[in-house]
């Protein structure tokens, strides 16, 4: 059985939100261990701040949208600068899941140094690919990693516009 999410009135009673800094603070004591004025929540293993209210864990960026817009977001929220703990309202924008993924950083296991670029073992050429709506789009094989990066950059700009991140 899942617990019901507290009402917006209850959340506003317990928490204050500063849209300039993106920080939530406790306005009232939710339990014996927490002090009024303390920064609310904790950072999870993905870097997102989560705030637990009455046994329900809520991502702070979704809570920020609720506090500013007056309703829960019906979509994915993207952190424009890529920092999942930066919950300033100016850093949040609605996005599709695909757009949100395009705004992610290059994986730490990437060996080419460029997002969307890898070395093809069979041909010893650099391969560029991009994922669009869950499907791999092959952009070609190139003699240099820089050429493959250029192909990826063009495709990312075409498919994802402002959401495209190259590093």
Sine and cosine of phi, psi and omega as CSV:
sin_phi,cos_phi,sin_psi,cos_psi,sin_omega,cos_omega
0.00,0.00,0.80,-0.60,0.00,-1.00
-1.00,-0.06,0.52,-0.86,0.01,-1.00
-0.99,0.13,0.51,-0.86,0.02,-1.00
-0.97,0.25,0.64,-0.77,0.05,-1.00
-0.93,0.38,0.73,-0.68,0.01,-1.00
-0.86,0.51,0.45,-0.89,0.00,-1.00
-0.93,0.37,0.31,-0.95,0.02,-1.00
-0.89,0.46,-0.56,0.83,0.03,-1.00
-0.90,0.44,-0.68,0.73,0.02,-1.00
-0.91,0.41,-0.68,0.74,0.00,-1.00
-0.89,0.45,-0.67,0.74,0.01,-1.00
-0.94,0.35,-0.47,0.88,0.08,-1.00
-0.93,0.36,-0.66,0.75,-0.07,-1.00
-0.99,0.13,-0.52,0.85,-0.16,-0.99
-0.81,-0.58,0.49,-0.87,0.19,-0.98
-0.88,-0.47,0.50,-0.86,-0.02,-1.00
-0.78,-0.62,0.76,-0.64,0.08,-1.00
-0.97,-0.24,0.96,-0.29,-0.06,-1.00
-0.91,0.41,-0.36,0.93,0.02,-1.00
-0.96,0.26,-0.60,0.80,-0.01,-1.00
-0.98,-0.22,-0.35,0.94,-0.03,-1.00
0.98,0.20,0.27,0.96,-0.09,-1.00
-0.99,-0.17,0.70,-0.71,0.13,-0.99
-0.98,-0.18,0.66,-0.75,0.07,-1.00
-0.77,-0.64,0.46,-0.89,0.03,-1.00
-0.97,0.23,0.79,-0.61,0.08,-1.00
-1.00,-0.06,-0.43,0.90,0.01,-1.00
-0.69,-0.72,0.42,-0.91,-0.01,-1.00
-0.96,0.28,0.92,-0.39,0.03,-1.00
-0.98,0.19,-0.36,0.93,0.02,-1.00
-0.36,-0.93,0.01,-1.00,-0.07,-1.00
-0.93,0.36,-0.49,0.87,-0.11,-0.99
-1.00,0.09,-0.29,0.96,-0.11,-0.99
-0.98,-0.19,0.68,-0.73,0.01,-1.00
-0.98,-0.17,0.53,-0.85,0.10,-1.00
-0.90,0.44,0.70,-0.71,-0.01,-1.00
1.00,-0.06,-0.21,0.98,0.01,-1.00
-0.95,0.30,0.50,-0.86,0.07,-1.00
-0.91,0.41,0.74,-0.67,-0.07,-1.00
-1.00,0.08,0.56,-0.83,0.18,-0.98
1.00,-0.02,-0.08,-1.00,-0.01,-1.00
-0.59,-0.81,0.32,-0.95,0.02,-1.00
-0.99,-0.10,0.81,-0.59,0.00,-1.00
-0.99,0.13,-0.01,-1.00,-0.09,-1.00
-0.92,0.39,-0.26,0.97,0.04,-1.00
-1.00,-0.09,-0.03,1.00,0.03,-1.00
1.00,-0.06,-0.02,1.00,0.03,-1.00
-0.99,0.13,0.61,-0.79,0.09,-1.00
-0.99,0.11,0.74,-0.67,0.06,-1.00
-0.85,-0.53,0.62,-0.79,0.00,-1.00
-0.84,-0.54,0.80,-0.60,0.00,-1.00
-0.99,-0.13,0.85,-0.52,0.02,-1.00
-0.79,-0.61,0.88,-0.47,0.03,-1.00
0.79,0.61,0.68,0.73,0.07,-1.00
0.99,0.13,0.04,1.00,0.00,-1.00
-0.93,-0.37,0.82,-0.57,0.04,-1.00
-1.00,-0.02,0.80,-0.60,-0.06,-1.00
-0.83,-0.56,0.73,-0.68,0.07,-1.00
-0.93,0.36,0.72,-0.69,-0.10,-1.00
-0.89,0.45,-0.54,0.84,-0.01,-1.00
-0.93,0.37,-0.56,0.83,0.06,-1.00
-0.95,0.32,-0.59,0.80,0.04,-1.00
-0.92,0.39,-0.61,0.79,0.05,-1.00
-0.88,0.48,-0.69,0.73,0.02,-1.00
-0.88,0.48,-0.68,0.74,0.03,-1.00
-0.87,0.50,-0.71,0.70,-0.04,-1.00
-0.90,0.43,-0.60,0.80,-0.06,-1.00
-1.00,0.10,-0.69,0.72,-0.11,-0.99
-1.00,-0.08,-0.27,0.96,0.04,-1.00
0.99,0.10,0.06,1.00,0.06,-1.00
-0.50,-0.86,0.42,-0.91,0.03,-1.00
-0.92,0.40,0.62,-0.79,0.04,-1.00
-0.92,0.40,0.64,-0.77,0.00,-1.00
-0.99,-0.15,0.24,0.97,-0.13,-0.99
-0.57,-0.82,0.07,-1.00,0.08,-1.00
-0.96,0.27,0.63,-0.78,0.10,-0.99
-0.96,-0.27,0.78,-0.63,-0.02,-1.00
-0.98,-0.22,0.71,-0.70,0.13,-0.99
-1.00,0.07,0.93,-0.37,-0.12,-0.99
-0.83,0.55,-0.70,0.72,-0.04,-1.00
-1.00,0.09,0.01,1.00,0.05,-1.00
0.99,0.12,-0.04,1.00,0.02,-1.00
-1.00,-0.04,0.94,-0.34,-0.08,-1.00
-0.94,0.34,-0.15,0.99,0.03,-1.00
-0.98,-0.22,0.08,1.00,0.04,-1.00
-0.99,-0.12,0.99,-0.11,-0.13,-0.99
-0.97,-0.25,0.47,0.88,0.13,-0.99
-0.90,0.43,0.64,-0.77,-0.04,-1.00
-0.89,0.46,-0.50,0.87,0.03,-1.00
-0.93,0.36,-0.30,0.95,-0.01,-1.00
-0.99,-0.10,0.01,1.00,-0.05,-1.00
-0.94,-0.35,0.64,-0.77,0.06,-1.00
-0.53,-0.85,0.52,-0.85,0.07,-1.00
-0.92,0.39,0.56,-0.83,-0.01,-1.00
-0.41,-0.91,0.30,-0.95,0.19,-0.98
-0.99,0.11,0.23,-0.97,0.04,-1.00
-0.87,0.49,-0.62,0.79,0.01,-1.00
-0.91,0.42,-0.69,0.72,0.03,-1.00
-0.90,0.44,-0.64,0.77,0.01,-1.00
-0.89,0.45,-0.65,0.76,0.04,-1.00
-0.92,0.40,-0.60,0.80,0.00,-1.00
-0.92,0.40,-0.47,0.88,0.02,-1.00
-0.99,0.10,0.08,1.00,0.02,-1.00
-0.98,0.18,0.30,-0.95,-0.01,-1.00
-0.99,0.13,0.24,-0.97,0.06,-1.00
-0.88,0.47,0.66,-0.76,-0.01,-1.00
-0.91,0.42,0.53,-0.85,-0.01,-1.00
-0.92,0.39,-0.36,0.93,0.00,-1.00
-1.00,0.08,-0.03,1.00,0.00,-1.00
-0.92,0.40,0.78,-0.62,-0.04,-1.00
-0.97,-0.23,-0.21,0.98,-0.02,-1.00
-0.99,0.14,-0.42,0.91,-0.08,-1.00
1.00,-0.02,-0.11,0.99,-0.03,-1.00
-0.80,-0.60,0.65,-0.76,0.04,-1.00
-0.92,0.38,0.72,-0.69,0.04,-1.00
0.99,0.15,0.13,0.99,-0.07,-1.00
-0.84,-0.54,0.73,-0.69,0.07,-1.00
-0.57,-0.82,0.30,-0.95,0.00,-1.00
-1.00,-0.03,0.79,-0.61,0.05,-1.00
-0.99,0.13,0.86,-0.51,-0.06,-1.00
-0.92,0.38,-0.57,0.82,-0.04,-1.00
-0.94,0.35,-0.72,0.69,-0.10,-0.99
-0.99,-0.14,-0.22,0.98,-0.07,-1.00
0.86,0.51,0.50,0.86,0.07,-1.00
-0.91,-0.40,0.31,-0.95,0.00,-1.00
-1.00,0.05,0.78,-0.62,-0.05,-1.00
-0.96,-0.27,0.67,-0.74,0.08,-1.00
-0.89,-0.45,0.71,-0.70,0.08,-1.00
-0.53,-0.85,0.38,-0.92,0.02,-1.00
-0.65,-0.76,0.52,-0.85,0.02,-1.00
-0.98,-0.21,0.84,-0.54,0.00,-1.00
-0.82,-0.57,0.86,-0.50,-0.02,-1.00
0.78,0.63,0.67,0.74,0.07,-1.00
0.99,0.17,0.06,1.00,-0.02,-1.00
-0.90,-0.45,0.67,-0.75,0.06,-1.00
-0.96,0.26,0.76,-0.64,0.08,-1.00
-0.92,-0.40,0.92,-0.40,0.00,-1.00
-0.97,0.23,0.81,-0.59,-0.06,-1.00
-0.98,-0.21,-0.15,0.99,0.06,-1.00
0.81,-0.58,0.12,-0.99,0.07,-1.00
-0.90,-0.44,0.61,-0.79,-0.16,-0.99
-0.70,-0.71,0.37,-0.93,-0.01,-1.00
-0.96,0.29,-0.49,0.87,0.00,-1.00
-0.80,-0.61,0.42,-0.91,0.04,-1.00
-0.90,0.43,-0.53,0.85,0.00,-1.00
-0.92,0.40,-0.62,0.79,0.05,-1.00
-0.91,0.41,-0.66,0.75,0.03,-1.00
-0.90,0.44,-0.64,0.77,0.03,-1.00
-0.89,0.46,-0.64,0.77,0.02,-1.00
-0.89,0.45,-0.66,0.76,0.04,-1.00
-0.90,0.43,-0.67,0.74,0.03,-1.00
-0.90,0.44,-0.68,0.73,-0.02,-1.00
-0.88,0.48,-0.67,0.74,0.02,-1.00
-0.90,0.44,-0.71,0.71,-0.01,-1.00
-0.92,0.40,-0.65,0.76,0.00,-1.00
-0.89,0.46,-0.67,0.74,0.03,-1.00
-0.91,0.42,-0.63,0.78,-0.01,-1.00
-0.93,0.38,-0.74,0.67,-0.10,-1.00
-0.99,0.15,-0.55,0.83,-0.18,-0.98
-0.83,-0.55,-0.09,1.00,0.09,-1.00
0.77,0.64,-0.86,-0.52,-0.08,-1.00
-0.91,0.41,-0.27,0.96,-0.02,-1.00
-1.00,0.05,-0.18,0.98,-0.05,-1.00
-0.93,0.38,0.78,-0.63,0.08,-1.00
-0.82,-0.57,0.75,-0.66,-0.10,-1.00
-0.98,-0.18,-0.13,0.99,0.00,-1.00
-0.72,-0.69,0.00,0.00,0.00,0.00
